[in-house]
Amino acid sequence: MKNTIFYYTGTGNSLHAAKRSAEALGGAELVHMGRRCNSGYKAINIGVVGFVFPVYAWGPPIAVEKFLKNLDIPKPHYTFTILTHGGWPGDTLSMWDDMLSSKGFCHDAGWALRAVENYVPLYNPPAPHKQSEINTLLDARLNEVCTQIRNREKQPITGSFLGKFARYVIHPLWAMQAARSDRNWRVSEKCTGCGICAKVCPVGNITMIEATRPRWNHTCEQCMACFHWCPEKAITWGKKGAAYHHYHHPAITATDLFPDNRT
């Protein structure tokens, strides 16, 4: 039986957590959900399955929801979820629990782990020293979670009244505008045409115009990968970002996110 971790990542927090959970299982195939969200994924021999992804507007990324709808695997022996979030995770675990139940999966355990906030439209990300502090705490929590995964422990999934408001009102409103919100992205004269932004985009929303400048194609997930991975800091969200802190998980490199390095 093959253990599989399905993950989605923009700045690397969730990929780091996916790698750590794969180690806890003694090995697992890592499958990126972003560019498989429409084509789906099919397997016959499945052991333990994990889902690892960030919280976007108090719910799963749009691509993750699409991926689950197109997922074709038998009922796993043990299913867990790890969420990474910068602020409040809302009712995302409960929402995901319902989605898994609709596929006939038993959701055995779920954890929401605080990571570095990187959502540029609302916040200037933390300063580098604060990023380091948050990542130290994240690794400590991952150690605990990995022990629980290794022991196949079960964790109850619960919701809240405020979380339900975020789930049924705010998240759907965000999802309605997310794709075309990429009209807010700007690129300055500092752009060298390196194409890293296009390669790290988890849903392939960016193409390079004549191999010199990026163009966003209105399937944006607001993952902020293009902003944070730009080596020249040439990308901004409207007027926001020029003087903002940038962030990606220190254990992850840009090439880890390139399509050729994803399964």
C-alpha positions as CSV (number, residue, x, y, z in Angstrom):
1,M,0.0,0.0,0.0
2,K,1.3,3.4,-1.0
3,N,1.2,6.4,1.4
4,T,0.4,9.6,-0.3
5,I,0.5,13.3,0.8
6,F,-1.6,15.7,-1.4
7,Y,-0.3,19.2,-0.8
8,Y,-0.8,22.7,-2.1
9,T,1.7,25.5,-1.5
10,G,2.6,29.1,-2.5
11,T,5.4,30.2,-0.2
12,G,6.5,26.8,1.0
13,N,4.9,26.5,4.4
14,S,2.6,23.7,3.4
15,L,5.3,21.9,1.4
16,H,7.5,21.9,4.4
17,A,4.7,20.4,6.5
18,A,4.0,17.8,3.8
19,K,7.7,16.8,3.7
20,R,7.8,16.5,7.5
21,S,4.6,14.4,7.6
22,A,5.9,12.1,4.8
23,E,9.0,11.5,7.0
24,A,6.7,10.6,9.9
25,L,5.1,7.9,7.7
26,G,8.4,6.4,6.8
27,G,8.0,7.7,3.3
28,A,5.2,8.9,1.1
29,E,4.5,10.1,-2.5
30,L,4.1,13.9,-2.5
31,V,1.5,15.0,-5.0
32,H,0.9,18.7,-5.8
33,M,-2.8,19.5,-6.0
34,G,-2.5,22.8,-7.9
35,R,-1.8,21.8,-11.5
36,R,-3.8,18.5,-11.1
37,C,-6.9,20.3,-9.9
38,N,-8.7,19.8,-13.2
39,S,-7.1,16.6,-14.5
40,G,-7.6,14.8,-11.2
41,Y,-5.6,11.9,-9.7
42,K,-6.4,8.2,-9.7
43,A,-4.8,5.3,-7.7
44,I,-5.7,1.8,-6.7
45,N,-3.4,0.9,-3.9
46,I,-3.7,3.5,-1.1
47,G,-2.5,3.3,2.4
48,V,-2.4,6.5,4.5
49,V,-3.5,9.7,2.9
50,G,-2.7,13.2,4.1
51,F,-3.9,16.6,2.8
52,V,-1.7,19.6,3.5
53,F,-2.7,23.1,2.4
54,P,-2.9,26.7,3.5
55,V,-6.1,28.5,4.7
56,Y,-7.4,31.1,2.2
57,A,-10.1,33.4,3.5
58,W,-11.2,30.8,6.1
59,G,-11.5,27.9,3.7
60,P,-9.4,25.7,1.3
61,P,-7.8,27.2,-1.8
62,I,-10.1,26.9,-4.8
63,A,-7.8,24.5,-6.6
64,V,-7.8,22.2,-3.6
65,E,-11.6,22.0,-3.6
66,K,-11.5,21.2,-7.3
67,F,-8.8,18.6,-6.8
68,L,-10.9,16.8,-4.2
69,K,-13.9,16.6,-6.5
70,N,-11.7,15.0,-9.2
71,L,-9.8,12.6,-6.8
72,D,-10.4,9.0,-7.6
73,I,-8.9,6.7,-4.9
74,P,-10.3,4.0,-2.6
75,K,-11.0,4.7,1.0
76,P,-7.7,5.3,2.8
77,H,-6.6,3.3,5.9
78,Y,-6.0,6.6,7.7
79,T,-6.7,10.1,6.6
80,F,-5.3,13.3,8.1
81,T,-5.2,17.0,7.3
82,I,-2.7,19.7,8.2
83,L,-3.6,23.3,7.6
84,T,-1.1,26.2,7.7
85,H,-2.5,29.6,8.5
86,G,-1.3,33.1,9.3
87,G,-4.3,34.4,11.3
88,W,-7.4,32.6,12.3
89,P,-8.2,29.3,10.5
90,G,-11.9,29.6,10.9
91,D,-13.9,26.5,10.3
92,T,-11.7,25.2,7.5
93,L,-11.1,21.8,9.2
94,S,-14.8,21.3,9.7
95,M,-15.5,22.4,6.1
96,W,-12.9,20.0,4.8
97,D,-14.2,17.2,7.0
98,D,-17.6,17.6,5.3
99,M,-16.0,17.6,1.9
100,L,-14.1,14.4,2.7
101,S,-17.3,12.8,4.0
102,S,-19.0,13.5,0.7
103,K,-16.3,11.4,-1.0
104,G,-16.8,8.6,1.5
105,F,-13.6,9.2,3.4
106,C,-13.3,9.0,7.2
107,H,-11.4,12.0,8.4
108,D,-9.3,10.7,11.2
109,A,-7.4,13.7,12.4
110,G,-6.8,17.4,11.5
111,W,-4.5,20.1,12.8
112,A,-4.3,23.8,12.1
113,L,-0.7,25.2,12.5
114,R,0.2,28.8,12.6
115,A,2.8,29.8,10.0
116,V,4.1,33.1,8.7
117,E,1.3,35.4,7.4
118,N,2.1,36.4,3.8
119,Y,-1.2,37.8,2.4
120,V,0.1,41.1,0.9
121,P,-3.4,42.6,0.1
122,L,-4.1,42.9,3.8
123,Y,-0.8,42.8,5.6
124,N,2.9,43.7,5.5
125,P,4.4,40.3,6.4
126,P,6.4,40.1,9.6
127,A,10.0,41.2,9.7
128,P,12.6,38.5,9.2
129,H,13.4,38.0,12.9
130,K,9.7,37.5,13.6
131,Q,9.4,35.1,10.7
132,S,12.2,33.1,12.2
133,E,10.4,33.0,15.6
134,I,7.2,31.8,14.0
135,N,8.9,29.1,12.0
136,T,10.6,27.8,15.2
137,L,7.2,27.5,16.8
138,L,5.8,25.9,13.7
139,D,8.6,23.2,13.8
140,A,7.9,22.5,17.4
141,R,4.2,21.9,16.6
142,L,5.1,19.8,13.6
143,N,7.2,17.6,15.9
144,E,4.1,17.0,18.0
145,V,1.8,16.4,15.0
146,C,4.2,14.0,13.3
147,T,4.3,11.9,16.5
148,Q,0.5,11.8,16.4
149,I,0.5,10.8,12.7
150,R,3.1,8.1,13.3
151,N,0.9,6.7,16.0
152,R,-2.2,7.0,13.8
153,E,-3.9,9.0,16.5
154,K,-7.4,10.4,16.0
155,Q,-8.4,14.0,16.6
156,P,-12.0,15.3,16.8
157,I,-13.0,17.9,14.2
158,T,-15.2,20.7,15.5
159,G,-16.6,24.0,14.3
160,S,-17.9,27.2,15.8
161,F,-20.7,29.7,15.1
162,L,-18.3,32.4,14.0
163,G,-16.5,29.9,11.9
164,K,-19.7,28.9,10.1
165,F,-20.3,32.6,9.2
166,A,-16.8,32.8,7.7
167,R,-17.4,29.5,5.9
168,Y,-20.8,30.2,4.4
169,V,-20.5,34.0,3.8
170,I,-16.9,35.3,3.6
171,H,-15.2,32.3,1.9
172,P,-17.7,32.1,-0.9
173,L,-17.5,35.9,-1.5
174,W,-13.7,35.7,-1.6
175,A,-13.8,32.7,-4.0
176,M,-16.1,34.7,-6.4
177,Q,-13.5,37.4,-6.9
178,A,-10.2,35.6,-6.4
179,A,-9.5,34.5,-10.0
180,R,-9.7,37.9,-11.6
181,S,-8.2,39.7,-8.7
182,D,-4.9,39.3,-10.4
183,R,-5.6,42.5,-12.2
184,N,-4.1,44.1,-9.1
185,W,-0.7,42.7,-9.8
186,R,1.9,45.1,-11.1
187,V,5.5,44.6,-12.3
188,S,8.1,47.3,-12.2
189,E,11.1,48.1,-14.4
190,K,13.2,46.0,-12.0
191,C,11.8,42.9,-13.7
192,T,14.6,40.9,-15.5
193,G,12.3,38.4,-17.2
194,C,13.7,35.5,-15.2
195,G,10.3,33.7,-15.2
196,I,10.5,32.5,-11.6
197,C,7.1,33.9,-10.9
198,A,5.6,31.8,-13.7
199,K,7.4,28.7,-12.6
200,V,6.3,28.9,-8.9
201,C,2.7,29.7,-9.6
202,P,0.8,26.6,-8.3
203,V,-1.9,26.8,-10.9
204,G,0.1,28.0,-13.9
205,N,-1.7,31.4,-14.0
206,I,1.3,33.3,-15.2
207,T,2.9,33.4,-18.7
208,M,5.9,35.4,-19.8
209,I,5.1,37.9,-22.6
210,E,7.9,37.4,-25.2
211,A,9.9,35.8,-22.4
212,T,10.4,39.2,-20.8
213,R,7.5,40.2,-18.5
214,P,4.8,38.3,-16.7
215,R,1.2,38.3,-17.6
216,W,-1.5,37.0,-15.2
217,N,-4.3,35.1,-16.9
218,H,-7.2,35.4,-14.4
219,T,-7.1,32.0,-12.7
220,C,-5.4,33.5,-9.6
221,E,-5.6,31.8,-6.2
222,Q,-4.1,34.7,-4.3
223,C,-1.3,32.5,-3.0
224,M,1.2,35.4,-3.2
225,A,4.0,33.1,-4.6
226,C,4.8,35.5,-7.4
227,F,5.3,38.3,-5.0
228,H,7.4,36.5,-2.4
229,W,9.6,34.5,-4.8
230,C,10.5,37.4,-7.1
231,P,14.3,37.8,-6.7
232,E,14.2,41.5,-7.7
233,K,11.1,42.4,-5.7
234,A,9.6,43.8,-8.9
235,I,6.1,42.6,-8.3
236,T,3.5,44.6,-6.2
237,W,-0.2,44.3,-5.4
238,G,-1.3,47.7,-6.8
239,K,0.7,50.2,-4.7
240,K,1.2,47.7,-1.9
241,G,4.4,45.7,-1.5
242,A,7.3,47.9,-2.7
243,A,8.5,48.4,0.9
244,Y,6.9,45.2,2.3
245,H,8.8,42.3,3.8
246,H,9.1,39.2,1.6
247,Y,8.8,35.6,2.8
248,H,9.2,32.0,1.8
249,H,9.9,29.1,4.1
250,P,13.7,28.8,4.6
251,A,13.7,25.0,4.1
252,I,12.1,25.3,0.7
253,T,13.7,26.7,-2.5
254,A,12.0,28.2,-5.6
255,T,13.1,25.1,-7.7
256,D,11.2,22.9,-5.3
257,L,8.0,24.6,-6.6
258,F,9.0,24.4,-10.3
259,P,6.6,22.1,-12.4
260,D,9.4,19.7,-13.3
261,N,10.0,19.0,-9.6
262,R,6.3,18.3,-8.8
263,T,4.7,15.0,-9.1
